[in-house]
Amino acid sequence: MVEGSMTQGAGQGPVVRTATLRDFRVPPYAQVPVQSQGQQQPHAQQSTESDHPGSAVPEGEAPDGYTPTARDLPVITRGGPGDTVQVQVDPDEAPAPEGLGPLYVVGDVHGYLDELLAALSEQGLIDTEGQWAAGNARLWFLGDFTDRGPDGIGVIDLVMRLSAEAAAAGGYCKALMGNHELLLLGARRFGDTPVNSGAGTATFQAAWLLNGGQKTDMDRLQDVHLQWMARLDAIELEDGHLLMHSDTTAYLEYGDSIEAVNDTVRETLTRNDADECWDLFRKFTKRFAFRDEGGPQAVRELLSAYGGGRVVHGHSPIPYLLGEVGTEDGEDGARPVVEGPHVYADGLAIAMDGGVTMAGKLLVVELPLHNSTDPGQAI
């Protein structure tokens, strides 16, 4: 499915040069041959209405509560100078801890290593060598490193390396568990082992392929990657921002504190039970809990349980949240108008998935947002 720096609206911000791997000296373990334009990715599926994880269960019925994530959504095609509105929002943010620098968050990457390097460079977080250059800054990835894009393992390798470099410089680079990490772990651990999906029998392998699983990623997946993914936290609190991958209240089912949720998720993965892992994956795939009329209350439930003044999440592409659809490939010169995060649910939620897999933007943004958008709009 679906997305560095904040701009002041379409046509008002600086032009950002699109960097490629040639602009950075990436270590050999983070490199992979780049496919030519139009060359189909191994095991990638053609987009059809039935190409989603629900297709992996009998009679095409999706598991209860399961939200399809295959190929994500069509891009929005509306245009015009009046589509984005800038207003000031007063979020409830805490100051940075003493001795630590600014806080940055990264939306869903989905294997788009070139775009990630360009976005990190634009924010000054890495140098022209691809090394950490932000001193004591803090960088959080919101999950979904693999699938759909060409180099998910390269993305994981980069994040792991930056974590070490940032720590050495007095800052840190950390990551959260996304539903695609759970999916890749399940595909490697359980393969075609049947699981009880809630609507019949499914398999992690089938769901992984239907959700953009790349053979090149599976071939290059090593124990160090599996161990790293299995230890990721599911939810964290930074400067009054409650960071999570999915826009769902399902986290509340795993504990009444941040520590309890993270412990429960890790313990579930440690038990290595296929059905338990599938249920965890299914719940982390839910979305849109904050989007509609009851959205603000859903956010408040999470904030009441875990603390913070705002939720910051990835998972659901901003074009989905805006309810605007168009052609997936952006034909006729159309392009997404999403240029930055989407603030909604009465200003209590910030969406960070700009839709990179939909020809959108991979977002790397500093928090707090100094020029937030009016709830219901996108930067």
C-alpha positions as CSV (number, residue, x, y, z in Angstrom):
1,M,0.0,0.0,0.0
2,V,1.1,3.4,0.4
3,E,5.1,7.6,1.8
4,G,10.6,14.5,4.0
5,S,10.1,17.4,5.3
6,M,7.0,19.4,6.1
7,T,6.1,22.0,3.5
8,Q,3.9,25.0,3.8
9,G,1.4,23.7,1.3
10,A,1.4,22.7,-2.3
11,G,3.6,25.0,-4.3
12,Q,4.8,27.1,-1.3
13,G,7.6,25.0,0.1
14,P,11.1,24.5,-1.3
15,V,11.7,22.1,-4.1
16,V,13.2,18.9,-2.8
17,R,15.6,17.1,-5.1
18,T,14.9,13.4,-5.3
19,A,18.0,11.5,-4.2
20,T,18.9,8.0,-5.2
21,L,21.2,5.4,-3.8
22,R,24.0,6.9,-5.9
23,D,23.9,9.9,-3.6
24,F,24.9,7.9,-0.6
25,R,27.5,5.3,0.3
26,V,25.3,2.6,1.7
27,P,27.1,-0.4,3.2
28,P,27.0,-3.6,1.1
29,Y,24.5,-5.2,3.4
30,A,22.0,-2.4,2.7
31,Q,22.3,-2.7,-1.1
32,V,20.2,-4.6,-3.6
33,P,20.1,-4.5,-7.4
34,V,17.5,-1.9,-8.4
35,Q,15.0,-3.1,-11.0
36,S,14.4,-1.2,-14.1
37,Q,11.2,0.9,-14.7
38,G,8.2,-1.3,-15.3
39,Q,9.9,-4.6,-14.3
40,Q,7.5,-6.5,-12.1
41,Q,8.7,-7.3,-8.6
42,P,9.0,-11.0,-7.7
43,H,5.8,-12.3,-6.3
44,A,4.1,-9.0,-6.5
45,Q,0.4,-9.2,-7.3
46,Q,-1.5,-7.3,-9.9
47,S,-4.1,-5.1,-8.3
48,T,-7.6,-6.4,-8.3
49,E,-10.5,-6.2,-6.0
50,S,-9.8,-9.7,-4.7
51,D,-6.1,-9.1,-4.1
52,H,-6.2,-8.7,-0.3
53,P,-5.6,-11.0,2.7
54,G,-9.2,-11.9,2.7
55,S,-8.6,-13.8,-0.5
56,A,-6.5,-16.2,1.5
57,V,-9.5,-17.6,3.3
58,P,-12.3,-19.7,2.0
59,E,-15.0,-18.1,-0.2
60,G,-13.2,-14.8,-0.2
61,E,-14.4,-13.9,3.3
62,A,-12.1,-11.7,5.3
63,P,-11.5,-12.6,9.0
64,D,-13.6,-10.7,11.4
65,G,-12.3,-7.2,12.0
66,Y,-9.7,-7.6,9.3
67,T,-8.9,-4.7,7.1
68,P,-7.3,-5.4,3.7
69,T,-3.9,-3.9,3.2
70,A,-2.9,-5.1,-0.3
71,R,-1.4,-2.4,-2.6
72,D,-3.0,0.2,-0.5
73,L,-5.3,2.7,-2.0
74,P,-5.7,4.8,-5.1
75,V,-4.0,8.2,-4.9
76,I,-6.1,11.3,-4.5
77,T,-6.3,13.4,-7.7
78,R,-7.9,16.6,-6.7
79,G,-5.7,19.6,-7.3
80,G,-5.7,23.4,-7.1
81,P,-4.2,26.0,-4.8
82,G,-7.1,25.9,-2.3
83,D,-6.9,22.2,-1.3
84,T,-4.6,22.7,1.7
85,V,-5.3,25.1,4.6
86,Q,-2.7,26.1,7.2
87,V,-3.9,27.1,10.7
88,Q,-2.4,27.1,14.1
89,V,-3.2,24.2,16.5
90,D,-2.2,24.1,20.1
91,P,-1.4,20.5,20.9
92,D,-0.5,19.3,24.4
93,E,3.2,18.5,24.0
94,A,5.8,18.1,26.7
95,P,9.3,19.6,26.4
96,A,12.2,17.4,25.2
97,P,14.0,15.6,28.0
98,E,17.1,17.4,29.2
99,G,20.2,16.6,27.1
100,L,18.2,15.3,24.1
101,G,17.6,17.0,20.8
102,P,14.6,17.4,18.6
103,L,12.1,14.6,17.9
104,Y,11.4,13.3,14.4
105,V,9.0,10.6,13.2
106,V,9.0,8.6,10.0
107,G,5.9,7.1,8.3
108,D,5.6,3.8,6.6
109,V,8.6,3.1,4.4
110,H,7.6,-0.3,2.7
111,G,10.9,-1.0,1.1
112,Y,11.5,2.4,-0.5
113,L,15.1,2.9,0.5
114,D,15.9,5.6,-2.0
115,E,13.0,7.7,-0.9
116,L,13.9,7.2,2.8
117,L,17.5,8.3,2.3
118,A,16.3,11.4,0.4
119,A,13.8,12.3,3.2
120,L,16.3,11.8,6.0
121,S,18.9,13.8,4.1
122,E,16.4,16.6,3.5
123,Q,15.8,16.9,7.3
124,G,19.6,16.9,8.0
125,L,19.4,13.6,9.9
126,I,22.0,11.9,7.7
127,D,24.9,13.3,5.7
128,T,25.9,12.7,2.1
129,E,27.6,9.5,3.1
130,G,24.3,8.2,4.5
131,Q,25.7,8.4,8.1
132,W,23.9,9.8,11.2
133,A,24.4,13.6,11.2
134,A,21.9,14.7,13.8
135,G,23.8,14.6,17.0
136,N,21.5,14.1,20.0
137,A,18.3,14.2,17.9
138,R,15.7,11.5,18.4
139,L,14.2,9.6,15.4
140,W,11.3,7.2,15.6
141,F,10.1,4.9,12.8
142,L,6.4,4.0,13.1
143,G,6.8,0.5,11.5
144,D,6.1,-1.2,8.1
145,F,9.7,-1.4,6.8
146,T,9.1,-4.1,4.2
147,D,6.8,-5.4,1.5
148,R,5.6,-3.7,-1.8
149,G,8.8,-1.7,-2.3
150,P,12.1,-3.0,-3.8
151,D,14.4,-3.2,-0.7
152,G,12.7,-3.8,2.6
153,I,15.8,-5.6,4.0
154,G,18.0,-2.6,3.0
155,V,15.6,-0.4,5.0
156,I,15.9,-2.6,8.1
157,D,19.7,-2.6,7.7
158,L,19.8,1.1,7.5
159,V,17.6,1.6,10.5
160,M,19.7,-0.8,12.5
161,R,22.9,1.0,11.5
162,L,21.5,4.4,12.3
163,S,20.4,3.2,15.7
164,A,24.0,2.4,16.6
165,E,25.4,5.7,15.1
166,A,22.7,7.8,16.8
167,A,23.4,6.2,20.2
168,A,27.1,6.9,19.7
169,A,26.4,10.6,19.0
170,G,24.1,11.0,22.1
171,G,20.8,10.7,20.3
172,Y,18.8,7.7,19.3
173,C,17.0,6.0,16.4
174,K,14.2,3.6,17.4
175,A,11.4,1.8,15.7
176,L,7.9,0.5,16.4
177,M,6.3,-2.8,15.4
178,G,4.0,-2.5,12.3
179,N,1.6,-5.1,11.0
180,H,4.0,-5.9,8.1
181,E,6.7,-6.8,10.6
182,L,4.3,-9.3,12.1
183,L,3.4,-10.5,8.7
184,L,7.0,-11.1,7.6
185,L,7.8,-12.8,10.9
186,G,4.8,-15.1,10.5
187,A,5.6,-15.9,6.9
188,R,9.1,-17.0,7.8
189,R,8.1,-18.8,11.0
190,F,4.9,-20.5,9.9
191,G,4.8,-20.4,6.1
192,D,1.8,-22.4,4.8
193,T,0.8,-23.7,8.3
194,P,-3.0,-23.2,8.5
195,V,-4.2,-20.6,11.1
196,N,-7.7,-19.9,12.4
197,S,-8.5,-16.6,10.7
198,G,-11.9,-16.1,12.2
199,A,-13.6,-16.8,8.9
200,G,-12.0,-20.1,8.0
201,T,-8.4,-21.2,7.4
202,A,-5.6,-18.9,6.2
203,T,-1.8,-18.9,6.1
204,F,0.8,-16.3,6.8
205,Q,2.5,-17.1,3.5
206,A,-0.6,-16.4,1.4
207,A,-1.3,-13.2,3.3
208,W,2.3,-12.0,2.9
209,L,2.3,-12.5,-0.8
210,L,-1.1,-10.8,-1.2
211,N,0.2,-7.9,0.8
212,G,3.2,-7.2,-1.5
213,G,5.7,-9.7,0.0
214,Q,8.9,-9.6,-2.0
215,K,10.9,-12.7,-2.7
216,T,14.2,-10.7,-2.6
217,D,13.4,-9.7,1.0
218,M,12.6,-13.2,2.1
219,D,15.8,-14.5,0.4
220,R,17.9,-11.9,2.3
221,L,16.1,-12.2,5.6
222,Q,18.6,-13.2,8.3
223,D,18.3,-14.2,12.0
224,V,19.5,-10.8,13.0
225,H,16.6,-9.2,11.2
226,L,14.1,-11.6,12.7
227,Q,15.4,-11.0,16.2
228,W,15.3,-7.2,15.7
229,M,11.7,-7.2,14.5
230,A,10.5,-9.5,17.3
231,R,11.9,-7.2,19.9
232,L,10.3,-4.0,18.6
233,D,7.9,-2.1,20.9
234,A,4.3,-1.7,19.8
235,I,3.6,1.7,21.5
236,E,5.7,4.5,23.1
237,L,5.3,8.0,24.5
238,E,7.6,10.8,23.5
239,D,7.2,14.5,24.5
240,G,3.4,14.1,24.9
241,H,3.0,12.2,21.6
242,L,1.7,8.7,21.9
243,L,3.5,6.8,19.0
244,M,1.9,3.7,17.5
245,H,1.7,2.1,14.1
246,S,-1.9,1.4,13.6
247,D,-4.9,3.7,13.9
248,T,-6.8,1.3,16.1
249,T,-7.9,0.9,19.7
250,A,-6.9,-2.8,19.6
251,Y,-3.8,-1.9,21.7
252,L,-6.1,-1.7,24.7
253,E,-6.7,-5.4,24.4
254,Y,-3.0,-6.1,25.2
255,G,-2.5,-4.1,28.4
256,D,-3.5,-1.0,30.4
257,S,0.0,0.5,30.3
258,I,2.6,1.0,27.6
259,E,4.9,-1.4,29.4
260,A,2.1,-4.0,29.6
261,V,1.3,-3.7,25.9
262,N,4.9,-4.1,24.8
263,D,5.5,-7.0,27.1
264,T,2.4,-8.8,26.0
265,V,3.2,-8.4,22.3
266,R,6.8,-9.7,22.9
267,E,5.5,-12.6,25.0
268,T,3.0,-13.5,22.3
269,L,5.8,-13.7,19.7
270,T,8.0,-15.6,22.0
271,R,5.4,-18.4,22.5
272,N,5.5,-18.9,18.7
273,D,2.0,-20.1,18.5
274,A,0.7,-19.6,14.9
275,D,-2.9,-18.8,15.9
276,E,-1.9,-16.3,18.6
277,C,0.5,-14.6,16.2
278,W,-2.2,-14.4,13.5
279,D,-4.7,-12.9,15.9
280,L,-2.0,-10.3,16.9
281,F,-1.4,-9.5,13.2
282,R,-5.1,-9.3,12.4
283,K,-5.7,-6.8,15.3
284,F,-2.8,-4.6,14.3
285,T,-4.2,-4.5,10.7
286,K,-7.4,-2.8,11.8
287,R,-7.6,0.9,10.9
288,F,-9.8,4.0,10.8
289,A,-10.7,4.0,14.5
290,F,-10.0,7.8,14.7
291,R,-11.5,8.9,11.3
292,D,-15.2,9.2,11.8
293,E,-17.6,10.7,14.3
294,G,-16.4,8.6,17.2
295,G,-12.8,9.2,16.3
296,P,-11.9,11.8,19.0
297,Q,-13.4,9.6,21.7
298,A,-11.4,6.6,20.5
299,V,-8.2,8.7,20.7
300,R,-9.1,9.9,24.1
301,E,-9.5,6.3,25.3
302,L,-5.9,5.6,24.2
303,L,-4.5,8.8,25.7
304,S,-6.4,8.1,29.0
305,A,-4.8,4.6,29.2
306,Y,-1.3,5.4,28.0
307,G,-0.8,9.1,28.5
308,G,0.1,11.9,26.1
309,G,-1.8,14.7,24.3
310,R,-1.9,13.4,20.8
311,V,-1.7,10.1,19.0
312,V,0.8,9.8,16.1
313,H,0.4,6.8,13.8
314,G,1.2,5.4,10.4
315,H,-0.6,2.4,8.7
316,S,-3.6,4.2,7.0
317,P,-2.5,6.2,4.0
318,I,-3.5,9.9,4.3
319,P,-5.5,9.7,0.9
320,Y,-7.7,7.0,2.6
321,L,-8.3,9.2,5.6
322,L,-9.2,12.1,3.4
323,G,-11.7,10.0,1.6
324,E,-10.3,11.1,-1.8
325,V,-9.6,8.5,-4.5
326,G,-8.3,8.5,-8.0
327,T,-6.1,6.4,-10.2
328,E,-3.5,4.3,-8.5
329,D,-0.7,5.2,-10.9
330,G,-1.5,8.9,-11.0
331,E,-2.2,8.9,-14.7
332,D,-2.8,12.1,-16.7
333,G,-0.1,13.9,-14.7
334,A,-2.1,13.7,-11.5
335,R,-0.2,13.4,-8.2
336,P,-1.2,13.2,-4.6
337,V,-1.7,16.6,-2.9
338,V,-0.5,15.2,0.4
339,E,2.7,17.1,1.3
340,G,2.8,16.5,5.0
341,P,1.1,14.9,8.0
342,H,-2.7,14.9,8.4
343,V,-4.1,16.3,11.7
344,Y,-7.6,15.1,12.5
345,A,-10.0,13.8,15.2
346,D,-10.4,17.2,16.7
347,G,-6.6,17.8,16.5
348,L,-5.9,14.7,18.6
349,A,-4.4,12.5,15.9
350,I,-1.6,12.9,13.4
351,A,-1.4,10.5,10.5
352,M,2.1,9.9,9.0
353,D,1.6,7.5,6.1
354,G,1.9,9.8,3.1
355,G,1.3,7.0,0.6
356,V,4.8,6.2,-0.8
357,T,3.6,3.0,-2.4
358,M,0.9,5.0,-4.2
359,A,3.3,7.5,-5.7
360,G,2.8,9.6,-2.6
361,K,5.4,11.0,-0.2
362,L,7.5,9.3,2.5
363,L,7.1,11.6,5.4
364,V,9.9,12.5,7.9
365,V,8.6,15.2,10.2
366,E,9.8,17.0,13.3
367,L,7.4,17.1,16.3
368,P,5.7,19.1,17.6
369,L,4.1,20.4,14.4
370,H,4.7,24.1,14.4
371,N,2.3,24.7,11.5
372,S,-0.3,22.1,12.0
373,T,-3.2,21.6,9.7
374,D,-6.8,22.2,10.5
375,P,-8.5,18.9,11.5
376,G,-9.8,17.3,8.4
377,Q,-7.1,18.8,6.1
378,A,-3.6,17.7,5.1
379,I,-0.5,19.7,4.8
